Amino acid sequence: MEQIAQLPALQRPQVIKPPQDPLRKAAQELEATFLAEMLKSAGLGESRETMGGGAGEDQFSSFLVRAQAEQISKAGGIGLAKSLYHALKEAQTND
């Protein structure tokens, strides 16, 4: 019987991400914090009157609101992070 040459195992290609700019990251975090506060003010994360999750829902709803705000910011947000980033970048070059 012929010997079949063994093929190397398929490997996932390595994706090299460019380093995150600290100013851009700070701007996104600030936008996410702002969005989380706006979502809370809009009533997101408040307990429901009926069929709610009780004390557990109350305790963990802030984590859900924060996670949603971070995803909104990462997806492009409302433009606040972009404005903050450019303002911080400009302030940094003026120093």
C-alpha positions in Angstrom: 0.0 0.0 0.0 1.2 3.4 -0.9 2.2 5.7 1.9 0.3 9.0 1.8 2.3 12.0 2.7 0.9 13.6 5.8 -0.3 17.1 5.3 0.4 19.7 7.9 -2.5 20.6 10.0 -4.4 23.7 8.9 -3.5 26.7 11.0 -5.5 29.8 11.5 -3.5 32.7 10.0 -2.2 35.1 12.5 -3.8 38.5 12.4 -1.6 41.3 13.6 -3.5 44.2 14.9 -2.0 47.6 14.9 -1.4 49.0 18.3 -4.3 50.9 19.7 -3.7 54.6 20.0 -4.0 55.5 23.7 -5.8 58.8 22.9 -8.4 57.0 20.7 -8.9 54.4 23.4 -9.4 57.1 26.0 -11.9 59.0 23.7 -13.9 55.7 23.1 -14.0 55.0 26.9 -15.2 58.5 27.6 -17.9 58.2 24.9 -19.0 54.8 26.3 -19.3 56.4 29.8 -21.4 59.2 28.4 -23.6 56.8 26.5 -24.0 54.6 29.6 -25.3 57.6 31.5 -27.6 58.6 28.7 -29.0 55.0 28.4 -29.6 55.0 32.2 -31.4 58.3 32.0 -33.5 56.9 29.2 -34.7 54.1 31.5 -32.6 51.3 30.1 -31.7 48.9 32.9 -34.6 49.8 35.2 -36.5 46.9 36.8 -39.8 46.0 35.2 -42.9 46.2 37.3 -44.1 42.7 36.4 -42.2 39.5 35.7 -38.9 41.2 36.5 -35.7 39.5 37.6 -35.8 40.8 41.2 -32.7 41.8 43.1 -30.4 40.0 40.7 -31.6 42.0 37.8 -31.2 45.2 39.7 -27.7 44.4 40.7 -26.4 43.4 37.3 -28.4 45.8 35.0 -25.6 48.4 35.2 -23.1 45.9 33.7 -25.5 45.3 30.8 -26.0 49.0 30.2 -22.2 49.6 30.3 -21.5 46.7 27.9 -24.2 48.0 25.5 -22.6 51.5 25.7 -19.2 50.1 24.9 -20.5 48.2 21.9 -22.2 51.3 20.6 -19.0 53.3 21.0 -16.9 50.6 19.2 -19.4 50.5 16.3 -19.0 54.2 15.6 -20.9 55.7 18.5 -22.4 59.1 18.2 -19.3 60.9 17.0 -18.3 62.1 20.4 -15.2 59.8 20.5 -14.0 61.1 17.1 -14.4 64.8 18.2 -12.7 64.1 21.5 -9.8 62.3 19.8 -9.2 65.1 17.4 -9.3 67.7 20.2 -6.9 65.6 22.3 -4.6 65.1 19.4 -4.5 68.8 18.6 -3.9 69.7 22.3 -1.1 67.2 22.3 0.7 68.7 19.3 0.3 72.2 20.6 2.2 71.4 23.8 
